[in-house]
Amino acid sequence: MVTWGALGTPLARVLAALVAVAGALVVSACSTPSPQGTPTPSPTAVFASEEEALAAASDAYAKYNAAFDVALSQGGTALEDVEQYVTADYLEQLRVPGALTQNGWHTFGTSSFDSIQLLERPSDKDANVAVRLCRDVSQVRILNDSNEDVTPPDRDDRFPLVVYFEEGPGHPTELVVSGTEPWSGEDFC
């Protein structure tokens, strides 16, 4: 008959060795990088939802629109207040003199917008967004240098636009306008 004392020492050594090997394998599996290298975390979306992206675009356009109204009320040449709400490339486009500037005219009143809808969704890599909206200039009059109303009587007071946005210089969710163009589809305004 074999006693526990006789098996205890060799068996304890074998069990201890097995436990040590198993422990080493577990530690090794947790700390050794995979053959492909260190795993990279998956990218996180800039906006948590489409609603958040649309809200950021609406907020950015409201700030831009207010600053642009002020610039137009001064003849369209003083764009310093607009600068913080647009990309550098778009600012250069705005600096090209239009009919207002060329004629020495200015505006009186404020424009607004509504019916904003998301067209281009932001990706996981950037916050670029495109929206369509209705711009309303019905409360804006065009005045000449004698402050006489020269607003064209056949002007469209509401018109559809596509507005493009990019990440602002501060935080990715603070958008700036990178361009606008007329909506080419059916007039939804």
BAFI-3210 file (N, C-alpha, C; in Angstrom, 3 decimals, decimal comma, padded with zeros to 6 digits):
// residues 189
n [1|2|3|4|5|6|7|8|9|10|11|12|13|14|15|16|17|18|19|20|21|22|23|24|25|26|27|28|29|30|31|32|33|34|35|36|37|38|39|40|41|42|43|44|45|46|47|48|49|50|51|52|53|54|55|56|57|58|59|60|61|62|63|64|65|66|67|68|69|70|71|72|73|74|75|76|77|78|79|80|81|82|83|84|85|86|87|88|89|90|91|92|93|94|95|96|97|98|99|100|101|102|103|104|105|106|107|108|109|110|111|112|113|114|115|116|117|118|119|120|121|122|123|124|125|126|127|128|129|130|131|132|133|134|135|136|137|138|139|140|141|142|143|144|145|146|147|148|149|150|151|152|153|154|155|156|157|158|159|160|161|162|163|164|165|166|167|168|169|170|171|172|173|174|175|176|177|178|179|180|181|182|183|184|185|186|187|188|189]
n.u [000,822|000,556|001,446|000,150|002,147|004,305|003,657|003,128|005,259|006,509|004,157|003,166|005,166|004,821|002,201|002,598|004,358|002,726|000,746|002,323|003,179|000,691|-000,123|001,866|001,277|-001,249|-000,616|001,162|-000,493|-002,124|-000,418|001,191|001,572|-000,633|000,058|-000,336|000,355|-000,040|-003,344|-005,566|-007,764|-011,205|-012,437|-014,116|-017,225|-017,613|-019,928|-022,586|-025,021|-027,222|-028,999|-027,583|-025,511|-027,007|-028,033|-025,654|-024,880|-027,036|-026,748|-024,213|-024,760|-026,639|-025,074|-023,208|-024,997|-026,111|-023,809|-023,129|-025,345|-024,877|-022,479|-023,397|-025,115|-023,345|-022,388|-021,103|-018,339|-016,893|-015,859|-014,915|-016,271|-017,527|-015,529|-014,729|-016,624|-016,446|-014,624|-011,252|-011,019|-013,684|-014,149|-012,542|-014,020|-016,295|-015,255|-015,092|-016,251|-019,708|-022,898|-024,031|-021,825|-020,435|-022,206|-022,308|-024,227|-026,205|-027,642|-030,727|-032,167|-032,889|-032,073|-033,401|-033,683|-035,061|-036,563|-034,428|-032,444|-030,562|-028,175|-025,667|-024,013|-021,929|-018,761|-016,951|-014,459|-014,326|-016,020|-017,454|-020,304|-023,345|-026,159|-029,543|-031,523|-034,040|-033,631|-034,625|-035,239|-037,103|-037,439|-035,426|-034,150|-032,781|-030,692|-029,732|-026,919|-028,119|-029,912|-032,290|-034,812|-033,936|-034,598|-035,140|-038,323|-039,199|-037,754|-036,882|-038,067|-037,801|-035,693|-034,196|-031,217|-028,046|-025,837|-022,524|-020,396|-017,460|-015,124|-014,444|-011,748|-011,463|-012,941|-013,945|-016,742|-017,645|-018,734|-017,867|-018,853|-018,283|-019,042|-021,681|-024,491|-027,002|-029,950|-030,548|-032,661|-036,229|-038,083|-038,397|-039,115]
n.v [-001,161|002,196|005,161|008,465|010,216|009,194|009,629|012,275|014,165|013,868|014,069|016,535|018,113|017,681|018,637|021,296|022,098|021,841|023,742|026,041|026,125|026,366|028,829|030,487|030,302|031,529|034,178|034,828|034,714|036,895|039,090|039,025|040,423|040,103|038,241|040,069|042,485|045,221|045,547|047,981|050,434|050,608|053,219|056,088|057,550|060,945|062,371|061,413|060,712|061,052|063,074|064,651|065,547|067,016|068,997|070,303|071,289|073,004|074,879|075,929|077,056|078,992|080,793|081,591|082,702|084,881|086,479|086,920|088,359|090,760|091,551|091,964|094,075|096,071|096,472|094,260|093,964|093,910|091,309|090,263|089,346|087,135|085,389|083,536|081,558|080,156|078,216|078,819|078,733|079,100|081,631|083,161|082,903|084,329|086,853|087,749|090,323|090,948|091,842|093,518|094,722|095,814|097,760|099,467|099,046|098,049|095,975|095,801|094,487|091,100|087,770|084,416|080,859|077,611|074,307|072,454|069,719|066,738|065,798|064,685|062,445|062,501|060,828|058,120|059,134|061,883|065,060|066,069|067,401|067,693|069,688|070,427|073,319|075,867|079,122|082,213|085,368|087,312|089,354|091,080|093,936|095,543|098,257|101,343|103,658|105,981|105,129|104,218|101,918|099,301|096,759|093,994|093,556|091,058|089,196|086,057|085,310|083,148|080,391|077,253|075,827|074,099|073,377|073,070|071,642|071,590|070,225|072,420|074,579|074,342|072,172|068,930|068,696|071,237|072,889|074,479|076,541|075,399|075,838|076,806|076,126|076,448|074,475|071,763|070,114|069,481|072,318|072,706|074,605]
n.w [000,000|-000,820|000,696|001,404|002,069|000,677|-001,977|-001,932|-002,125|-004,798|-006,337|-005,584|-006,604|-009,361|-009,756|-008,971|-010,956|-013,230|-012,634|-012,633|-015,313|-016,614|-015,549|-016,591|-019,312|-019,398|-018,541|-020,563|-022,833|-022,346|-022,396|-024,652|-027,834|-030,668|-033,724|-035,805|-034,756|-032,429|-031,414|-032,737|-031,459|-032,439|-034,574|-033,240|-033,752|-034,738|-034,178|-032,057|-033,099|-035,979|-035,484|-033,677|-035,334|-037,200|-035,514|-034,789|-037,295|-037,843|-035,764|-036,404|-038,926|-038,226|-036,728|-038,674|-040,592|-039,206|-038,817|-041,487|-042,386|-040,998|-042,232|-044,863|-044,394|-044,123|-046,602|-047,619|-047,666|-045,300|-043,797|-041,444|-039,129|-040,127|-040,718|-038,664|-038,848|-041,191|-043,686|-044,804|-047,602|-048,429|-047,418|-049,102|-051,453|-050,711|-050,609|-053,199|-055,158|-055,383|-056,880|-054,971|-053,606|-055,795|-056,678|-054,562|-052,651|-049,763|-047,185|-045,281|-042,472|-041,383|-042,310|-042,371|-041,720|-042,435|-042,396|-042,424|-043,425|-043,155|-045,537|-046,267|-044,318|-041,403|-041,253|-039,606|-039,482|-039,958|-039,570|-041,665|-043,166|-044,979|-045,670|-046,577|-046,878|-046,340|-047,213|-046,035|-047,099|-046,870|-045,035|-045,561|-047,031|-049,893|-050,119|-051,680|-051,931|-051,066|-049,303|-050,424|-051,303|-053,305|-053,843|-055,906|-057,377|-058,213|-056,819|-055,371|-052,277|-050,617|-050,820|-051,821|-050,523|-050,600|-048,075|-047,078|-044,612|-042,541|-040,142|-037,461|-036,320|-033,566|-032,026|-033,164|-033,370|-033,655|-036,195|-039,353|-042,097|-045,340|-047,871|-050,165|-052,269|-054,821|-054,392|-056,476|-056,969|-056,754|-055,761|-052,415|-050,703]
ca.u [000,000|001,317|000,892|000,117|003,453|005,224|003,300|002,945|006,342|006,589|002,899|003,121|006,075|004,208|001,083|003,156|004,917|001,605|000,137|003,248|003,126|-000,613|-000,085|002,727|000,548|-002,292|000,033|001,727|-001,584|-002,666|000,531|001,898|000,780|-000,999|001,015|-000,536|000,781|-000,920|-004,649|-005,922|-009,183|-012,022|-012,674|-015,355|-017,886|-017,489|-021,232|-023,225|-026,194|-027,518|-029,667|-026,527|-024,836|-027,918|-028,074|-024,385|-024,936|-028,013|-026,122|-023,129|-025,340|-027,272|-024,011|-022,717|-026,036|-026,197|-022,611|-023,198|-026,320|-024,194|-021,535|-024,159|-025,665|-022,234|-021,964|-020,538|-016,877|-016,327|-016,173|-014,159|-017,145|-017,893|-014,324|-014,660|-017,674|-016,257|-013,273|-010,454|-011,369|-014,994|-013,993|-012,025|-015,150|-017,168|-014,579|-015,273|-017,331|-020,956|-023,673|-024,216|-020,583|-020,112|-023,116|-022,251|-025,460|-026,142|-028,948|-031,335|-033,020|-032,208|-032,583|-033,585|-033,712|-035,861|-036,653|-033,076|-032,389|-029,227|-027,966|-024,430|-023,769|-020,508|-018,179|-016,216|-013,147|-014,408|-017,338|-018,015|-021,751|-024,064|-027,586|-030,332|-032,370|-034,709|-033,181|-035,711|-034,740|-038,278|-037,314|-034,204|-034,297|-031,526|-030,733|-028,616|-026,119|-029,012|-030,860|-033,536|-035,035|-033,719|-034,832|-035,887|-039,684|-039,408|-036,790|-037,393|-037,819|-037,424|-035,083|-033,493|-029,756|-027,245|-024,748|-021,506|-019,693|-016,272|-014,727|-013,847|-010,407|-011,484|-013,371|-014,537|-018,194|-017,932|-018,631|-017,789|-019,389|-017,232|-019,586|-023,128|-024,890|-028,444|-030,481|-030,876|-033,866|-037,511|-038,100|-039,132|-039,427]
ca.v [000,000|003,427|006,175|009,827|010,816|008,734|010,262|013,703|015,002|013,905|014,537|017,974|018,761|017,611|019,575|022,640|022,376|022,042|025,025|027,085|026,170|026,915|030,252|031,171|030,382|032,536|035,482|035,024|034,988|038,233|040,175|038,917|040,972|039,163|038,275|041,242|043,686|045,694|045,896|049,390|050,567|051,031|054,656|056,534|058,545|062,311|062,667|060,218|060,374|061,983|064,225|065,496|066,171|068,022|070,107|071,034|072,021|074,079|075,880|076,564|077,898|080,143|081,750|082,116|083,515|086,152|087,264|087,291|089,453|091,980|091,933|092,512|095,375|097,023|096,495|092,977|093,939|093,668|089,909|089,815|088,600|085,892|084,575|082,440|080,575|079,578|077,771|079,842|078,706|079,709|083,058|083,767|082,998|085,412|088,137|088,148|091,318|090,664|093,015|094,401|095,477|096,567|098,912|100,291|098,832|097,308|095,412|096,154|093,389|089,822|086,578|083,252|079,594|076,544|073,069|071,898|068,259|066,185|065,122|063,902|062,125|062,459|059,488|057,866|059,782|063,341|065,616|066,719|067,246|068,530|069,808|071,309|074,169|076,982|080,431|083,184|086,757|088,174|090,504|091,801|094,889|096,020|099,721|101,973|104,537|107,017|104,366|103,961|100,491|098,858|095,311|093,600|093,133|089,652|088,375|084,941|085,566|081,862|079,527|076,117|075,796|073,035|073,981|072,087|071,957|070,827|070,389|073,696|074,478|074,079|070,820|068,362|068,863|072,644|072,940|075,747|076,441|075,280|076,203|076,744|076,125|076,297|073,112|071,506|069,302|070,156|073,370|072,240|075,763]
ca.w [000,000|-000,939|001,583|000,877|002,273|-000,354|-003,258|-001,728|-002,588|-006,256|-006,895|-005,330|-007,564|-010,694|-009,751|-008,927|-012,284|-014,140|-012,300|-013,080|-016,779|-016,973|-015,204|-017,561|-020,580|-019,254|-018,522|-021,898|-023,768|-022,070|-022,602|-025,923|-028,923|-031,717|-034,833|-036,651|-034,051|-031,374|-031,975|-032,616|-031,134|-033,568|-034,503|-032,631|-034,571|-034,239|-033,609|-031,509|-033,902|-037,069|-034,873|-033,121|-036,478|-037,740|-034,546|-034,917|-038,567|-037,681|-034,904|-037,164|-039,967|-037,572|-036,394|-039,952|-041,213|-038,467|-039,126|-042,897|-042,456|-040,545|-043,284|-045,993|-044,004|-044,242|-047,995|-048,017|-047,743|-043,967|-043,501|-040,270|-038,232|-040,805|-040,844|-037,694|-039,114|-042,524|-044,014|-045,493|-049,024|-048,625|-047,149|-050,344|-052,389|-050,250|-050,837|-054,594|-055,148|-056,080|-057,306|-053,819|-053,405|-057,010|-056,798|-053,372|-051,916|-048,501|-046,830|-044,004|-042,039|-041,127|-042,985|-041,504|-042,460|-041,831|-043,181|-042,566|-043,482|-043,365|-046,815|-046,171|-042,924|-041,030|-041,174|-038,369|-039,555|-039,962|-039,263|-042,840|-043,214|-045,940|-045,381|-047,432|-046,049|-047,007|-046,738|-046,144|-047,096|-047,013|-044,132|-045,942|-048,130|-050,476|-050,163|-052,371|-051,061|-050,536|-048,469|-051,138|-051,508|-054,687|-053,862|-057,105|-057,020|-058,557|-056,077|-054,584|-050,866|-050,007|-051,825|-051,251|-050,610|-050,009|-047,305|-046,714|-043,377|-042,164|-038,747|-037,133|-035,761|-032,128|-031,685|-034,370|-033,465|-033,951|-037,647|-040,077|-043,456|-046,350|-049,166|-050,391|-053,667|-054,946|-054,452|-057,883|-057,059|-056,665|-054,740|-051,241|-049,854]
c.u [000,879|000,644|000,958|001,457|004,425|004,928|003,282|004,042|006,444|005,312|002,765|004,013|005,460|003,054|001,572|003,709|003,797|000,922|001,020|003,209|001,801|-000,657|000,746|002,024|-000,539|-001,688|000,581|000,642|-002,127|-001,698|001,260|001,034|000,481|000,016|000,853|-000,066|-000,229|-002,262|-004,948|-007,407|-009,960|-012,319|-014,030|-015,950|-017,771|-018,795|-021,880|-024,417|-026,344|-028,192|-028,637|-025,772|-025,707|-028,007|-026,802|-024,370|-025,895|-027,432|-025,034|-023,695|-026,008|-026,231|-023,459|-023,724|-026,160|-025,007|-022,637|-024,219|-025,682|-023,238|-022,269|-024,765|-024,611|-021,664|-021,273|-019,029|-016,219|-016,721|-015,447|-015,009|-017,545|-016,740|-014,291|-015,674|-017,541|-014,826|-012,548|-010,807|-012,713|-014,947|-013,481|-013,128|-016,073|-016,564|-014,711|-016,468|-018,524|-021,659|-023,840|-023,001|-020,274|-020,972|-023,076|-023,510|-025,180|-027,543|-029,438|-032,295|-032,214|-032,891|-032,747|-033,532|-034,573|-035,791|-035,298|-033,120|-030,964|-029,174|-026,776|-024,122|-022,283|-020,022|-017,520|-014,913|-013,211|-015,847|-017,969|-019,491|-022,282|-025,535|-028,253|-031,249|-033,050|-034,191|-034,287|-035,134|-035,893|-038,215|-036,072|-034,507|-032,906|-031,664|-029,532|-027,890|-026,914|-030,086|-032,241|-033,625|-034,900|-033,883|-035,619|-037,280|-039,947|-038,432|-037,510|-037,042|-037,438|-036,847|-034,282|-031,992|-029,216|-026,079|-023,819|-020,744|-018,478|-016,023|-014,092|-012,484|-010,378|-011,735|-014,083|-016,043|-018,607|-017,678|-018,474|-018,301|-018,226|-017,750|-021,099|-023,361|-026,409|-028,826|-030,960|-032,135|-035,122|-037,496|-038,992|-039,465|-040,802]
c.v [001,241|004,471|007,538|010,493|010,416|009,412|011,789|014,537|014,993|014,443|016,047|018,710|018,772|018,606|021,020|023,039|022,643|023,398|026,169|027,242|026,794|028,415|031,044|031,327|031,454|033,928|035,815|035,386|036,395|039,340|040,119|039,494|039,907|039,256|039,500|042,523|044,062|046,065|047,377|049,483|051,024|052,513|054,950|057,613|059,921|062,729|061,364|059,776|061,375|063,239|065,199|066,224|067,273|069,232|070,945|071,857|073,205|075,214|076,649|077,491|079,136|081,207|082,404|083,087|084,877|087,053|087,755|088,410|090,782|092,473|092,549|093,868|096,482|097,040|095,233|092,905|093,633|092,266|089,371|088,970|087,244|084,884|083,374|081,326|079,881|079,071|078,906|079,901|079,375|081,212|083,778|083,895|084,150|086,786|088,621|089,104|090,874|091,956|094,015|095,317|096,363|097,817|099,831|100,177|098,131|096,790|095,973|095,014|092,117|088,693|085,465|081,993|078,610|075,314|072,411|070,365|067,816|065,464|064,181|063,704|062,131|061,022|059,304|058,647|061,307|063,777|066,304|066,368|068,123|068,526|070,570|072,084|075,208|078,270|081,432|084,593|087,758|089,415|091,345|092,687|095,286|097,525|100,262|102,925|105,711|106,416|104,227|102,465|100,146|097,333|094,950|093,077|091,648|088,706|087,220|085,196|084,308|080,974|078,413|076,181|074,468|073,735|072,863|072,577|071,055|071,040|071,758|073,512|074,122|072,621|070,242|068,569|070,322|072,861|074,358|075,505|076,384|075,592|076,129|076,681|075,985|074,816|072,854|070,651|070,148|071,161|072,918|073,390|076,281]
c.w [000,000|-000,058|000,911|000,993|001,196|-001,687|-003,148|-002,331|-004,103|-006,890|-006,709|-006,306|-008,966|-010,776|-009,746|-010,291|-013,291|-013,893|-012,787|-014,590|-017,226|-016,687|-016,192|-018,902|-020,519|-019,294|-019,902|-022,898|-023,571|-022,445|-023,928|-027,027|-029,965|-032,843|-035,726|-035,974|-032,990|-031,977|-031,746|-032,284|-032,351|-033,434|-033,871|-033,512|-033,911|-033,562|-033,154|-032,356|-035,043|-036,526|-034,297|-034,233|-037,074|-036,813|-034,635|-036,203|-038,465|-036,843|-035,668|-038,242|-039,366|-037,237|-037,659|-040,556|-040,530|-038,792|-040,582|-043,106|-042,052|-041,637|-044,477|-045,655|-044,079|-045,660|-048,465|-048,076|-046,402|-043,501|-042,265|-039,320|-038,815|-040,749|-039,899|-037,956|-040,468|-042,681|-044,743|-046,980|-049,285|-048,359|-048,395|-051,383|-052,007|-050,509|-052,290|-054,653|-055,991|-056,435|-056,169|-053,651|-054,607|-057,164|-055,592|-052,520|-050,586|-048,182|-045,500|-043,661|-041,844|-041,874|-041,955|-042,365|-041,699|-042,721|-043,413|-042,474|-043,782|-044,708|-046,753|-044,697|-042,619|-040,959|-039,818|-038,330|-039,517|-039,713|-040,460|-042,980|-044,341|-045,556|-046,515|-046,502|-046,917|-046,392|-047,033|-046,018|-047,211|-046,126|-044,429|-047,155|-048,608|-050,667|-050,926|-051,420|-050,512|-049,632|-049,094|-051,416|-052,986|-054,795|-055,108|-056,723|-057,299|-057,844|-055,388|-053,127|-050,095|-051,102|-051,152|-051,527|-050,104|-049,318|-046,864|-045,483|-043,223|-040,673|-038,552|-036,499|-034,275|-031,807|-032,899|-034,492|-033,635|-035,435|-038,158|-041,494|-044,437|-047,757|-049,184|-051,897|-053,736|-054,992|-055,876|-058,052|-057,021|-055,519|-053,585|-050,298|-050,191]
res [m|v|t|w|g|a|l|g|t|p|l|a|r|v|l|a|a|l|v|a|v|a|g|a|l|v|v|s|a|c|s|t|p|s|p|q|g|t|p|t|p|s|p|t|a|v|f|a|s|e|e|e|a|l|a|a|a|s|d|a|y|a|k|y|n|a|a|f|d|v|a|l|s|q|g|g|t|a|l|e|d|v|e|q|y|v|t|a|d|y|l|e|q|l|r|v|p|g|a|l|t|q|n|g|w|h|t|f|g|t|s|s|f|d|s|i|q|l|l|e|r|p|s|d|k|d|a|n|v|a|v|r|l|c|r|d|v|s|q|v|r|i|l|n|d|s|n|e|d|v|t|p|p|d|r|d|d|r|f|p|l|v|v|y|f|e|e|g|p|g|h|p|t|e|l|v|v|s|g|t|e|p|w|s|g|e|d|f|c]
***
